[in-house]
């Protein structure tokens, strides 16, 4: 297991956060974990259900099943049949949605507080007795294919991101996109879905977070009533991180109809639980948060090589990737932009940040952290996110203190370690005339370019 | 960006097996707990700026919203995008602070300033930790009182905007929205994109900004709302300090002409030959914000194309798998509004998508919605309404809207009551009125060579290149 985020001396819960999180916790005999947080400001409640399963748990042949399955969860169970989940929910003043990531699948409802029991009935029904029928699966498959077209085929960043994933990872399941490969989506069967449900949607692989206008004691009694009889499932197989160490820069080009070139780059990063993760959060903020951040200032304002620049450092269960996306001007030379970017990253590794930059990043991390917690939905989601990635939602309350203790020495060391050229993958978008992509794929008789 | 880790995928819902669905829970609509705004405290600065303050929340955060009634509808005829461009340049230099110093002052403390325009208003939003509220108010005051619009910054911003227009052509959804808006409103002041176009923005000079600022932005057409962990006294005091001496701008907001939409079944097909999908926009006239039809229309629209159980989602997505997303909406502005539908589908299904969608709209227009559907919509919208008053930002927005659009100070408190009072007959009336009694405008963005042949008999088709929308 990865090590804990930081030494406990600095891991103190923030007093403001501590006062907000008077949480009741329980674990049912079937393993379902429950976290309840009352807030009576407005007569609404948010319920989040986190299942610890995502594309990370997939294998070639059924890539995209976590996400396709997420769709299937809205297609009817035993008590509430086809179309009824949303019908009943909306009729009672609630709405629902869900998302799938590499590491988790998350369902959530916001609703008027008097609908609490109805919502627990709906959610527990589908955890207990989801029905997967062929017609629903076929129809949902079409919807997901359409989703794939809008997110990947007709979206430049989606196309580049997919290419980048296969460069960064050779062996780990982070290699494929969350939405899955087209052919796999076409071939996932009802049987695959049923097995998936039995394996990952058992109560012992789930956590409920209920925040808002609730009475925690009564709510826990309701949760026991509705979820208590759902049988425990087998412990899911652990995922092996078989990713070999990267030994040199990896590059790919994507030729796609576009007005301007673009760059997407990635460096192998640590796992969420590694303390380097929090230092990378600081570096990410210093690089691209705000107009006065390093990369925005340098690449957008001073040299004007880029129209925009973003750094995405998203926490993951297994070691993730630090991704940089640069939207360029029509006449920008991608190689020149790369050089300018690398020079800035090297400066962080050798000189660190200024004391003011370091403090600025910390101030902004704290402000954003507080803003995230301004709503019931934000609080419930934050707890789930921290528990899924750090092991305990309580660790989320200590983040401000860990950030506050971070030093420039750590910043330098982390930048030097992770922004090394041999850890780097680069995808360049080369604008190609319209229709060229189709021809290229059709002409690739050996299939090499068709992936 | 479409990152892998945060790829949020919206769901779901299929099921061809339409079984005899048990009647949806029959209990009476609950009497929802009251939704109230925090107490509003009003003051006026010596320069004539109206200030609203509302103290709330346990987190040490404050949201500030300054709106100036100088949106894109007052852009000069040959300078489309000037309001929005001016808004962006406000924070690129003041009499006292350079762009870099502004960035540093704002960003160091963890505050954020966002600026921009809509059709009706130019807005500045500030979100700040409470302890930095006085300093951030002072910066806000400087931005609107004494922006310096440095020549070099104007030039850089113009270059960036022009590059942005070029890259926007790669986003079919943006192209579709632009084409739809332009065709729908025509010569009306709402008929150009808020951000303008390449042809206009390339002519912007520093003098244009100076003039816009002097003539259009002033305390008498502005409103400041401050919500969060700060007392009304402090708000009034800091507002006075920050905005004393602010001069300029008109005495009253510009009155816009009423909308004169001529949709008449026109089809505009924007050619993007590399696309495997067609973006679809369908629309016609709606009504202005604050119109008496609002509540019946909101309920009716929720049934037609609002939530996940709407008729459009059911017929187009669930039953036929034609799209990942479809919704209908009423967009309301100060001088008029739009009823529209937005969706996309794969290229060879374009006609089927249009036909199914228009047939669903026609059904509601001709037969209305059922009492059970109405009740569901009312409970859905009423149950979720409190979420609109959950954050400092949303409270600041709602109190600004109430005043700017004259919705009445009891708007929030009475919202659910008014919604629950809607009668089936009223929903029929609004459906007859707005659901394309006249043939709508249809805008399509996709592979024209494949799409055009599917459109036979639908209406006059004009094919235009995507570059028209730079």
Interface residues (C-beta under 8 A of the other chain):
Chain A: X16 X19 X20 X41 X42 X43 X44 X67 X70 X71 X72 X73 X74 X75 X76 X81 X82 X83 X84 X86 X87 X88 X90 X91 X92 X93 X94 X95 X96 X97 X98 X99 X100 X101 X102 X103 X110 X111 X112 X113 X114 X115 X118 X133 X135 X136 X137 X138 X139 X140 X141 X142 X143 X144 X146 X147 X149 X150 X151 X152 X153 X154 X155 X156 X157 X158 X161 X165 X174 X177 X178 X179 X213 X257 X258 X259 X260 X289 X290 X291 X292 X293 X297 X300 X301 X304 X307 X310 X312 X314 X315 X316 X320 X321 X323 X325 X327 X329 X330 X356 X359 X360 X363 X364 X365 X366 X367 X368 X370 X371 X373 X374 X375 X376 X434 X435 X437
Chain B: X1 X2 X3 X4 X5 X6 X7 X8 X9 X10 X11 X12 X13 X14 X15 X16 X17 X18 X19 X21 X22 X24 X25 X30 X32 X33 X35 X57 X58 X59 X60 X61 X91 X99 X100 X103 X104 X106 X107 X108 X109 X110 X111 X112 X127 X128 X129 X156 X159 X160 X163 X164 X166 X167 X169 X170 X172 X272 X273 X274 X275 X276 X277 X307 X308 X309 X314 X317 X318 X319 X321 X322 X323 X324 X344 X345 X346 X375 X376 X379 X380 X382 X383 X384 X386 X387 X389 X390 X391 X392
